[in-house]
Amino acid sequence: MGTPGSAPDITREDVRGVFTQFERQGIPITAADVADALDCSQRTARRALDELTESGEVERRELADGTRVWWQPDGDDRTGSESPDEAEFAAFVSAVRDYAIFMLDPEGTVVNWNDGAERIKGYRTEEIVGEHVSTFYTDGDTEAGVPEENLEAAADAGRVEDEGWRVRKDGTRFWAHVTITAIRDDDGTLRGFTKVTRDMTERREYEQRLRRERDFTERILETIPVGTCVLSPDGSLTRANRRLLTRLEIDDAALSEYTVDSWEVYDEAGDRIPPADRPWAEAFETGDPVYDYRCQLDAPNGDRRWVSLNAAPLEDGEDRRVILSLEDITEQKERERQLRQQYRQTEQLLRTAPVAIAVQNSDRETVMANRRAQEVFDLSEAEFTANPVDTGEWKIYDADGNRLEPEETTSARVLESGEPVFDEELIFELPNGDRRHYRVNTVPVYGPDGTIDRIITAGKDITELKERERQLEQRKAELETELNGILGRISDAFYALDDDWQLTHLNDRAAELLGQPAEELLGREIWDVLPETDDEIYRTKFRTAMETQEPLNFEVYEDGTESWLEFSVYPSESGLSIYFRDVTARVEREQELTKYETIVETINDGIYVKDEDGYFTMVNEAYAELTGYDRTELVGEHASLVVDEETITESRDQIAAGVEAPPAMETELQTASGDRVPVEGTFATLQTGDSHEEIGVVRDVTERKERERALRERERRLKEHKEFTDDVLNAVDDLFYLIDADGNLQRWNESVNDVTGNSDAEIESMTALDFFDEEHAEQVAATIADGFETGDLQIEAKIRTRDGEEIPYEFTASTLEDPDGNEVLTGIGRDITDRLEYEHQLEASNERLEQFAYAASHDLQEPLRMVTSYLQLLENRYGDDLDDDAEEFIDFAVDGAERMRQMIDGLLQYSRVETRGDPFESIDLNDVLDETLENLELQIDENQAEVVVDSLPTVRGDASQLQQVFQNLVSNAIEYSGDEPPEIRIAAERNGAKYVISVHDDGIGIDPEDQDRIFEVFHRLHTHEEHPGTGIGLALCRRIIERHGGEIWVDSEPGNGTTFSFTLPPA
């Protein structure tokens, strides 16, 4: 085919045919064009084109970017010259359509344009010539100065190549390979640039796709749970995944020196397998794959491990290689061994079980009858096989005695429905005529293909083995659970993520759990797919796996599907492989079990379970602590160990009577130490098959019994105390009363009956207001209400007797809580008839005394004024004739007369406190104190005093007199402040039914021995020269406070300041 040296697949004539397709000669083509036209490789096309070039049939030229083009010259030009003239080459450049070829002036402006440039970039010649080359660059590259940098680099180096995004006329982008070549004159002057651009978008996408496929394959190889490698014919490893390298303890650097022929491989019997018989050798020899070749392999640490080998030939040109995968199945083999052992144990259990068991195949032929079945029915296993129970000569009846046809037996129904039959009572009539009653269970066993493979029937003689039925049921359930676990299959979901968190692969199960078709999920970020509520959990776990490159497992609850999912995450450098499955059932079982275990073990009461024979089958820790035994000591023991037979019998009788909610039973438990503990127990029954268990809850009532005894004793003492209290109250002449918030009398003493003349029955029907006339009743009601609010009350009112007599009483009371927690008022009423009479007499005496004091002070002041006037006249008229002593004597006399006048004025004020005061009214003490401080403003400023006032209450009193009290106390605080500027604080607080007002200073203080005398009239602690004053101010304060029903006192220590306090009634 063809001349020597030509390609084996095409001829020169084939290539000439490609050129003849063009309308005119001179059209350039590339090797890729020929390869596409003739369906051959570019290498073959390039060889054929080079042969035509050597023969002179075509011309060849290498473009600026290194690409070669060939064209067939016109007939006149086939002279063998190396290059066409400028016009021909310009025509050639213009005709090239696979490349954008154009020239730039030295500033980068486009000066010409070919067809390829128009096709690739979209601009016509007239649109682009004169524009700057940056027109084709992205905004980012233009801002970064990439066009100018490329031109500068080409000018410096002569040529520069670049790849990157370029922009077409329509705004779309393409990936371009660009070659810029500087054009210079012979003297080196830069004339401009040629620029060749090729659209490499498809190639780039193809390469990226190949890289993604490669990365995905690499990720799968690195995450699959088997070791994988590629072998050459000499047994050396040309490539291996991380799992295999780790398992064989091979460094990457030593991979090429390692050979599988160094492995020690053994068969199941432990005999060494020759190299020629190993699976990879067979794959090399036959060219066929070998799957699941199981053998033993010595690991580097000396352990012998079971492995499953798969060897598949890999054809890659002339190279012959084999892909070998190695999976460690040691644990699987161990599980198989255990399963075989369990199978043998299970078969042995079936054969030796104390119940009759028969196994049938899907044709209902008996394939096994255990020893008990042979004994019961007096048949050998061969006889069972020859004469099946439910299809042979046997007669089977239901519990009502109706004979069952073969298609009505339990095995026939199980075979038909696929559902097991449990606890069916049947009557078997043997060929010899004997009948036996059995409780029968028949269950299907499914084969690997999902069809029924075996039918197991177990029969129990319910006459003889009734009481052992529960234990057999429990064993059967355990056997079924074990068999179901062996036959069960778990199907995991799987998806893969790349390093941009995009889904690159997933299986159908994963798509099902994610709730969207696989084709809609691929390529999306996983964060857009996962539930938003759990997004942060997945982000944290997945990022942790990527950062640490360590596998991890976690569970998460998804609200949307209301399910628990278990995730296994396997990282690699290029992404994650994630396996997950629904574990809701397991988690819920664990949570339910934990909940009930927590309830039983954390409850303070003792809990036990015993069987119908009275033996403990379970106790909690509280019950063990209550009895003093260890839990293991109690389980299996009879209840009589801790409780008497009478209690056992009583609980059994109540259960036998079918009482749904038996009453609590009180008894005593005998502890391990011999003590007896009083307890209260409640119990219920739990049905298990035909038997039942008793569940009991026991509570130690030692403390309750003690509380009940103490309560009875307390009630006895309270009764005695009440009787004693009644006797005491009845011995009191004053009225004792206790009223509730509605004004009803709850309790009273006999004095109430004696004074009012009412019987107990009459008083019980009355309210407190019924003892007063309408005028006093309104006042009493208001006082009672205020007493409940403040906690105290005091009032004077006339009580009206049954005969209409009115007697003045003073009532005082305080609030307390009765035994039911209700607030009540309790107090005393005292007859004040004598006191009122005395006060009336005292008022009359005071009035006469005041008249006397006023007259005396008026008469005394007149001589004082005369003495003072004549002394001043003497001083004015004879002052020049008097010596210093005489002047001093006159000053003493005038000063003494003035102080005498002040004392007389103070005495007059003192006598008028009771008679000349204003009527009491609601007074805001804040206003009273403000006026006082205004009056003392000059004294406060002169002494730089600081007065701090808290919020003061509203009281009932005489504003002018209370102002006088504040003025005396504040003035004294300033006067006796010592050397430092005075600091005075005035505050108030509620104390029962009164307000306590306090005036505190940091002055010189008062000696405790003098604190009672300072309130006496004309009593002074200092000389007039030390501190001026009359000595009547504090006495006047006390008289004013006493008029308001309060008291005044002082707390002081010398050098530590003084606090004057007084009480006032609330408004």
ChimeraX attribute file (.defattr): number of C-alpha atoms within 10 A of each C-alpha:
attribute: neighborCount
match mode: 1-to-1
recipient: residues
	/A:1	10
	/A:2	12
	/A:3	10
	/A:4	8
	/A:5	9
	/A:6	19
	/A:7	19
	/A:8	12
	/A:9	15
	/A:10	18
	/A:11	16
	/A:12	17
	/A:13	11
	/A:14	14
	/A:15	18
	/A:16	16
	/A:17	14
	/A:18	14
	/A:19	20
	/A:20	11
	/A:21	9
	/A:22	11
	/A:23	8
	/A:24	11
	/A:25	14
	/A:26	20
	/A:27	20
	/A:28	25
	/A:29	20
	/A:30	19
	/A:31	22
	/A:32	17
	/A:33	16
	/A:34	23
	/A:35	18
	/A:36	12
	/A:37	14
	/A:38	17
	/A:39	13
	/A:40	15
	/A:41	14
	/A:42	17
	/A:43	12
	/A:44	17
	/A:45	27
	/A:46	18
	/A:47	15
	/A:48	25
	/A:49	25
	/A:50	17
	/A:51	18
	/A:52	20
	/A:53	17
	/A:54	12
	/A:55	11
	/A:56	16
	/A:57	17
	/A:58	22
	/A:59	24
	/A:60	21
	/A:61	16
	/A:62	10
	/A:63	14
	/A:64	19
	/A:65	19
	/A:66	10
	/A:67	12
	/A:68	15
	/A:69	20
	/A:70	22
	/A:71	20
	/A:72	23
	/A:73	20
	/A:74	12
	/A:75	9
	/A:76	6
	/A:77	12
	/A:78	14
	/A:79	10
	/A:80	13
	/A:81	9
	/A:82	9
	/A:83	12
	/A:84	15
	/A:85	10
	/A:86	9
	/A:87	9
	/A:88	14
	/A:89	14
	/A:90	12
	/A:91	15
	/A:92	17
	/A:93	21
	/A:94	21
	/A:95	18
	/A:96	19
	/A:97	19
	/A:98	17
	/A:99	25
	/A:100	23
	/A:101	26
	/A:102	22
	/A:103	23
	/A:104	26
	/A:105	19
	/A:106	17
	/A:107	13
	/A:108	18
	/A:109	19
	/A:110	23
	/A:111	18
	/A:112	18
	/A:113	21
	/A:114	22
	/A:115	22
	/A:116	22
	/A:117	24
	/A:118	19
	/A:119	15
	/A:120	20
	/A:121	22
	/A:122	17
	/A:123	17
	/A:124	15
	/A:125	16
	/A:126	9
	/A:127	10
	/A:128	19
	/A:129	18
	/A:130	15
	/A:131	14
	/A:132	16
	/A:133	20
	/A:134	19
	/A:135	17
	/A:136	19
	/A:137	19
	/A:138	18
	/A:139	13
	/A:140	9
	/A:141	15
	/A:142	14
	/A:143	11
	/A:144	11
	/A:145	13
	/A:146	15
	/A:147	19
	/A:148	15
	/A:149	11
	/A:150	18
	/A:151	24
	/A:152	16
	/A:153	17
	/A:154	20
	/A:155	20
	/A:156	11
	/A:157	11
	/A:158	15
	/A:159	21
	/A:160	20
	/A:161	17
	/A:162	12
	/A:163	13
	/A:164	15
	/A:165	17
	/A:166	23
	/A:167	20
	/A:168	18
	/A:169	16
	/A:170	9
	/A:171	12
	/A:172	10
	/A:173	17
	/A:174	19
	/A:175	19
	/A:176	20
	/A:177	19
	/A:178	24
	/A:179	23
	/A:180	25
	/A:181	24
	/A:182	24
	/A:183	21
	/A:184	14
	/A:185	9
	/A:186	7
	/A:187	6
	/A:188	8
	/A:189	10
	/A:190	14
	/A:191	13
	/A:192	22
	/A:193	27
	/A:194	20
	/A:195	23
	/A:196	24
	/A:197	26
	/A:198	21
	/A:199	19
	/A:200	17
	/A:201	16
	/A:202	11
	/A:203	11
	/A:204	14
	/A:205	12
	/A:206	12
	/A:207	12
	/A:208	12
	/A:209	12
	/A:210	12
	/A:211	12
	/A:212	15
	/A:213	13
	/A:214	12
	/A:215	16
	/A:216	19
	/A:217	12
	/A:218	15
	/A:219	23
	/A:220	16
	/A:221	18
	/A:222	22
	/A:223	21
	/A:224	13
	/A:225	13
	/A:226	19
	/A:227	23
	/A:228	24
	/A:229	21
	/A:230	20
	/A:231	24
	/A:232	18
	/A:233	14
	/A:234	11
	/A:235	18
	/A:236	18
	/A:237	22
	/A:238	15
	/A:239	16
	/A:240	21
	/A:241	21
	/A:242	19
	/A:243	20
	/A:244	19
	/A:245	17
	/A:246	11
	/A:247	15
	/A:248	14
	/A:249	12
	/A:250	16
	/A:251	12
	/A:252	12
	/A:253	7
	/A:254	9
	/A:255	15
	/A:256	12
	/A:257	10
	/A:258	14
	/A:259	15
	/A:260	14
	/A:261	15
	/A:262	10
	/A:263	12
	/A:264	15
	/A:265	22
	/A:266	20
	/A:267	14
	/A:268	10
	/A:269	8
	/A:270	12
	/A:271	11
	/A:272	14
	/A:273	14
	/A:274	11
	/A:275	17
	/A:276	11
	/A:277	9
	/A:278	18
	/A:279	21
	/A:280	29
	/A:281	19
	/A:282	18
	/A:283	21
	/A:284	20
	/A:285	12
	/A:286	11
	/A:287	16
	/A:288	13
	/A:289	18
	/A:290	19
	/A:291	14
	/A:292	14
	/A:293	14
	/A:294	19
	/A:295	21
	/A:296	23
	/A:297	21
	/A:298	15
	/A:299	15
	/A:300	12
	/A:301	9
	/A:302	8
	/A:303	9
	/A:304	16
	/A:305	17
	/A:306	24
	/A:307	22
	/A:308	18
	/A:309	22
	/A:310	21
	/A:311	27
	/A:312	21
	/A:313	22
	/A:314	18
	/A:315	11
	/A:316	8
	/A:317	6
	/A:318	6
	/A:319	9
	/A:320	14
	/A:321	22
	/A:322	24
	/A:323	20
	/A:324	23
	/A:325	21
	/A:326	21
	/A:327	18
	/A:328	19
	/A:329	17
	/A:330	15
	/A:331	12
	/A:332	12
	/A:333	14
	/A:334	12
	/A:335	13
	/A:336	12
	/A:337	12
	/A:338	12
	/A:339	14
	/A:340	12
	/A:341	12
	/A:342	16
	/A:343	13
	/A:344	12
	/A:345	12
	/A:346	17
	/A:347	14
	/A:348	12
	/A:349	14
	/A:350	21
	/A:351	19
	/A:352	15
	/A:353	17
	/A:354	15
	/A:355	19
	/A:356	24
	/A:357	24
	/A:358	27
	/A:359	23
	/A:360	20
	/A:361	18
	/A:362	16
	/A:363	11
	/A:364	18
	/A:365	19
	/A:366	25
	/A:367	17
	/A:368	20
	/A:369	25
	/A:370	23
	/A:371	21
	/A:372	20
	/A:373	25
	/A:374	18
	/A:375	11
	/A:376	13
	/A:377	18
	/A:378	13
	/A:379	15
	/A:380	15
	/A:381	18
	/A:382	13
	/A:383	13
	/A:384	21
	/A:385	20
	/A:386	13
	/A:387	16
	/A:388	17
	/A:389	22
	/A:390	22
	/A:391	18
	/A:392	13
	/A:393	12
	/A:394	16
	/A:395	19
	/A:396	24
	/A:397	18
	/A:398	16
	/A:399	14
	/A:400	9
	/A:401	10
	/A:402	11
	/A:403	16
	/A:404	16
	/A:405	13
	/A:406	17
	/A:407	13
	/A:408	14
	/A:409	19
	/A:410	23
	/A:411	29
	/A:412	20
	/A:413	16
	/A:414	19
	/A:415	23
	/A:416	11
	/A:417	10
	/A:418	17
	/A:419	12
	/A:420	18
	/A:421	16
	/A:422	14
	/A:423	15
	/A:424	14
	/A:425	19
	/A:426	24
	/A:427	21
	/A:428	21
	/A:429	18
	/A:430	16
	/A:431	12
	/A:432	8
	/A:433	10
	/A:434	9
	/A:435	14
	/A:436	17
	/A:437	19
	/A:438	21
	/A:439	19
	/A:440	21
	/A:441	20
	/A:442	25
	/A:443	22
	/A:444	24
	/A:445	20
	/A:446	15
	/A:447	11
	/A:448	8
	/A:449	7
	/A:450	8
	/A:451	13
	/A:452	18
	/A:453	16
	/A:454	22
	/A:455	28
	/A:456	20
	/A:457	21
	/A:458	24
	/A:459	21
	/A:460	27
	/A:461	17
	/A:462	16
	/A:463	11
	/A:464	9
	/A:465	13
	/A:466	13
	/A:467	13
	/A:468	12
	/A:469	18
	/A:470	15
	/A:471	10
	/A:472	16
	/A:473	14
	/A:474	11
	/A:475	12
	/A:476	14
	/A:477	12
	/A:478	12
	/A:479	14
	/A:480	14
	/A:481	12
	/A:482	14
	/A:483	15
	/A:484	13
	/A:485	10
	/A:486	10
	/A:487	12
	/A:488	8
	/A:489	8
	/A:490	7
	/A:491	9
	/A:492	15
	/A:493	20
	/A:494	20
	/A:495	20
	/A:496	24
	/A:497	25
	/A:498	21
	/A:499	12
	/A:500	12
	/A:501	19
	/A:502	19
	/A:503	21
	/A:504	19
	/A:505	18
	/A:506	20
	/A:507	13
	/A:508	14
	/A:509	17
	/A:510	21
	/A:511	19
	/A:512	12
	/A:513	14
	/A:514	16
	/A:515	13
	/A:516	13
	/A:517	12
	/A:518	17
	/A:519	10
	/A:520	9
	/A:521	20
	/A:522	18
	/A:523	15
	/A:524	15
	/A:525	16
	/A:526	20
	/A:527	15
	/A:528	11
	/A:529	14
	/A:530	14
	/A:531	16
	/A:532	13
	/A:533	11
	/A:534	14
	/A:535	14
	/A:536	12
	/A:537	13
	/A:538	18
	/A:539	13
	/A:540	10
	/A:541	16
	/A:542	21
	/A:543	14
	/A:544	15
	/A:545	19
	/A:546	19
	/A:547	12
	/A:548	11
	/A:549	16
	/A:550	12
	/A:551	18
	/A:552	16
	/A:553	14
	/A:554	13
	/A:555	16
	/A:556	15
	/A:557	17
	/A:558	15
	/A:559	11
	/A:560	9
	/A:561	11
	/A:562	9
	/A:563	15
	/A:564	19
	/A:565	17
	/A:566	17
	/A:567	22
	/A:568	15
	/A:569	22
	/A:570	23
	/A:571	25
	/A:572	21
	/A:573	14
	/A:574	16
	/A:575	24
	/A:576	27
	/A:577	23
	/A:578	23
	/A:579	18
	/A:580	21
	/A:581	19
	/A:582	19
	/A:583	16
	/A:584	16
	/A:585	11
	/A:586	11
	/A:587	17
	/A:588	13
	/A:589	11
	/A:590	11
	/A:591	12
	/A:592	12
	/A:593	12
	/A:594	12
	/A:595	12
	/A:596	11
	/A:597	12
	/A:598	11
	/A:599	11
	/A:600	18
	/A:601	17
	/A:602	12
	/A:603	12
	/A:604	15
	/A:605	18
	/A:606	23
	/A:607	23
	/A:608	23
	/A:609	22
	/A:610	22
	/A:611	20
	/A:612	14
	/A:613	12
	/A:614	17
	/A:615	19
	/A:616	21
	/A:617	17
	/A:618	17
	/A:619	22
	/A:620	19
	/A:621	19
	/A:622	21
	/A:623	24
	/A:624	20
	/A:625	13
	/A:626	19
	/A:627	23
	/A:628	17
	/A:629	16
	/A:630	14
	/A:631	17
	/A:632	11
	/A:633	10
	/A:634	22
	/A:635	17
	/A:636	15
	/A:637	15
	/A:638	16
	/A:639	20
	/A:640	15
	/A:641	15
	/A:642	19
	/A:643	17
	/A:644	14
	/A:645	12
	/A:646	11
	/A:647	16
	/A:648	13
	/A:649	11
	/A:650	12
	/A:651	20
	/A:652	15
	/A:653	12
	/A:654	16
	/A:655	18
	/A:656	10
	/A:657	10
	/A:658	10
	/A:659	12
	/A:660	10
	/A:661	12
	/A:662	15
	/A:663	11
	/A:664	12
	/A:665	14
	/A:666	16
	/A:667	17
	/A:668	19
	/A:669	22
	/A:670	18
	/A:671	18
	/A:672	15
	/A:673	9
	/A:674	11
	/A:675	12
	/A:676	15
	/A:677	16
	/A:678	17
	/A:679	20
	/A:680	16
	/A:681	21
	/A:682	17
	/A:683	20
	/A:684	17
	/A:685	20
	/A:686	12
	/A:687	9
	/A:688	12
	/A:689	10
	/A:690	9
	/A:691	14
	/A:692	16
	/A:693	19
	/A:694	22
	/A:695	19
	/A:696	19
	/A:697	17
	/A:698	23
	/A:699	20
	/A:700	20
	/A:701	17
	/A:702	14
	/A:703	10
	/A:704	12
	/A:705	13
	/A:706	11
	/A:707	13
	/A:708	12
	/A:709	12
	/A:710	12
	/A:711	12
	/A:712	12
	/A:713	12
	/A:714	13
	/A:715	12
	/A:716	12
	/A:717	12
	/A:718	13
	/A:719	12
	/A:720	12
	/A:721	12
	/A:722	12
	/A:723	12
	/A:724	12
	/A:725	14
	/A:726	15
	/A:727	13
	/A:728	11
	/A:729	18
	/A:730	17
	/A:731	12
	/A:732	13
	/A:733	17
	/A:734	20
	/A:735	22
	/A:736	21
	/A:737	21
	/A:738	22
	/A:739	21
	/A:740	21
	/A:741	14
	/A:742	12
	/A:743	18
	/A:744	18
	/A:745	20
	/A:746	15
	/A:747	15
	/A:748	22
	/A:749	22
	/A:750	19
	/A:751	19
	/A:752	21
	/A:753	17
	/A:754	13
	/A:755	18
	/A:756	19
	/A:757	15
	/A:758	16
	/A:759	12
	/A:760	15
	/A:761	8
	/A:762	10
	/A:763	21
	/A:764	14
	/A:765	10
	/A:766	15
	/A:767	15
	/A:768	19
	/A:769	18
	/A:770	15
	/A:771	19
	/A:772	18
	/A:773	15
	/A:774	11
	/A:775	9
	/A:776	15
	/A:777	18
	/A:778	12
	/A:779	15
	/A:780	21
	/A:781	15
	/A:782	10
	/A:783	16
	/A:784	25
	/A:785	15
	/A:786	14
	/A:787	22
	/A:788	19
	/A:789	12
	/A:790	17
	/A:791	19
	/A:792	21
	/A:793	24
	/A:794	17
	/A:795	14
	/A:796	17
	/A:797	20
	/A:798	19
	/A:799	23
	/A:800	18
	/A:801	18
	/A:802	12
	/A:803	9
	/A:804	11
	/A:805	11
	/A:806	16
	/A:807	15
	/A:808	18
	/A:809	20
	/A:810	16
	/A:811	21
	/A:812	17
	/A:813	23
	/A:814	19
	/A:815	20
	/A:816	15
	/A:817	12
	/A:818	12
	/A:819	7
	/A:820	6
	/A:821	8
	/A:822	10
	/A:823	16
	/A:824	23
	/A:825	25
	/A:826	22
	/A:827	19
	/A:828	19
	/A:829	23
	/A:830	15
	/A:831	19
	/A:832	17
	/A:833	14
	/A:834	10
	/A:835	11
	/A:836	13
	/A:837	11
	/A:838	12
	/A:839	12
	/A:840	12
	/A:841	12
	/A:842	12
	/A:843	14
	/A:844	12
	/A:845	12
	/A:846	16
	/A:847	16
	/A:848	12
	/A:849	14
	/A:850	22
	/A:851	15
	/A:852	14
	/A:853	19
	/A:854	19
	/A:855	13
	/A:856	13
	/A:857	18
	/A:858	14
	/A:859	11
	/A:860	14
	/A:861	19
	/A:862	12
	/A:863	12
	/A:864	16
	/A:865	15
	/A:866	12
	/A:867	15
	/A:868	19
	/A:869	13
	/A:870	12
	/A:871	16
	/A:872	16
	/A:873	12
	/A:874	13
	/A:875	17
	/A:876	10
	/A:877	9
	/A:878	9
	/A:879	14
	/A:880	9
	/A:881	10
	/A:882	12
	/A:883	9
	/A:884	10
	/A:885	9
	/A:886	13
	/A:887	15
	/A:888	12
	/A:889	12
	/A:890	17
	/A:891	15
	/A:892	12
	/A:893	16
	/A:894	20
	/A:895	13
	/A:896	14
	/A:897	19
	/A:898	16
	/A:899	16
	/A:900	16
	/A:901	19
	/A:902	16
	/A:903	19
	/A:904	20
	/A:905	18
	/A:906	21
	/A:907	22
	/A:908	20
	/A:909	18
	/A:910	21
	/A:911	21
	/A:912	18
	/A:913	19
	/A:914	18
	/A:915	11
	/A:916	10
	/A:917	15
	/A:918	13
	/A:919	9
	/A:920	13
	/A:921	13
	/A:922	13
	/A:923	18
	/A:924	16
	/A:925	22
	/A:926	15
	/A:927	13
	/A:928	19
	/A:929	22
	/A:930	12
	/A:931	15
	/A:932	21
	/A:933	18
	/A:934	11
	/A:935	12
	/A:936	14
	/A:937	12
	/A:938	11
	/A:939	15
	/A:940	19
	/A:941	10
	/A:942	9
	/A:943	14
	/A:944	14
	/A:945	18
	/A:946	14
	/A:947	17
	/A:948	12
	/A:949	15
	/A:950	11
	/A:951	10
	/A:952	18
	/A:953	19
	/A:954	17
	/A:955	19
	/A:956	17
	/A:957	26
	/A:958	18
	/A:959	22
	/A:960	12
	/A:961	20
	/A:962	21
	/A:963	18
	/A:964	17
	/A:965	23
	/A:966	20
	/A:967	21
	/A:968	17
	/A:969	21
	/A:970	23
	/A:971	16
	/A:972	17
	/A:973	26
	/A:974	24
	/A:975	16
	/A:976	18
	/A:977	22
	/A:978	15
	/A:979	8
	/A:980	11
	/A:981	16
	/A:982	20
	/A:983	18
	/A:984	22
	/A:985	16
	/A:986	21
	/A:987	16
	/A:988	19
	/A:989	15
	/A:990	15
	/A:991	12
	/A:992	13
	/A:993	19
	/A:994	20
	/A:995	20
	/A:996	20
	/A:997	19
	/A:998	19
	/A:999	22
	/A:1000	23
	/A:1001	25
	/A:1002	22
	/A:1003	27
	/A:1004	19
	/A:1005	20
	/A:1006	21
	/A:1007	13
	/A:1008	13
	/A:1009	8
	/A:1010	12
	/A:1011	14
	/A:1012	10
	/A:1013	15
	/A:1014	19
	/A:1015	22
	/A:1016	15
	/A:1017	18
	/A:1018	17
	/A:1019	16
	/A:1020	18
	/A:1021	13
	/A:1022	11
	/A:1023	9
	/A:1024	12
	/A:1025	7
	/A:1026	8
	/A:1027	13
	/A:1028	12
	/A:1029	17
	/A:1030	20
	/A:1031	20
	/A:1032	23
	/A:1033	25
	/A:1034	21
	/A:1035	19
	/A:1036	24
	/A:1037	25
	/A:1038	20
	/A:1039	20
	/A:1040	24
	/A:1041	20
	/A:1042	17
	/A:1043	16
	/A:1044	19
	/A:1045	13
	/A:1046	17
	/A:1047	17
	/A:1048	20
	/A:1049	14
	/A:1050	18
	/A:1051	15
	/A:1052	20
	/A:1053	15
	/A:1054	12
	/A:1055	14
	/A:1056	13
	/A:1057	21
	/A:1058	23
	/A:1059	23
	/A:1060	18
	/A:1061	19
	/A:1062	21
	/A:1063	23
	/A:1064	24
	/A:1065	16
	/A:1066	16
	/A:1067	14
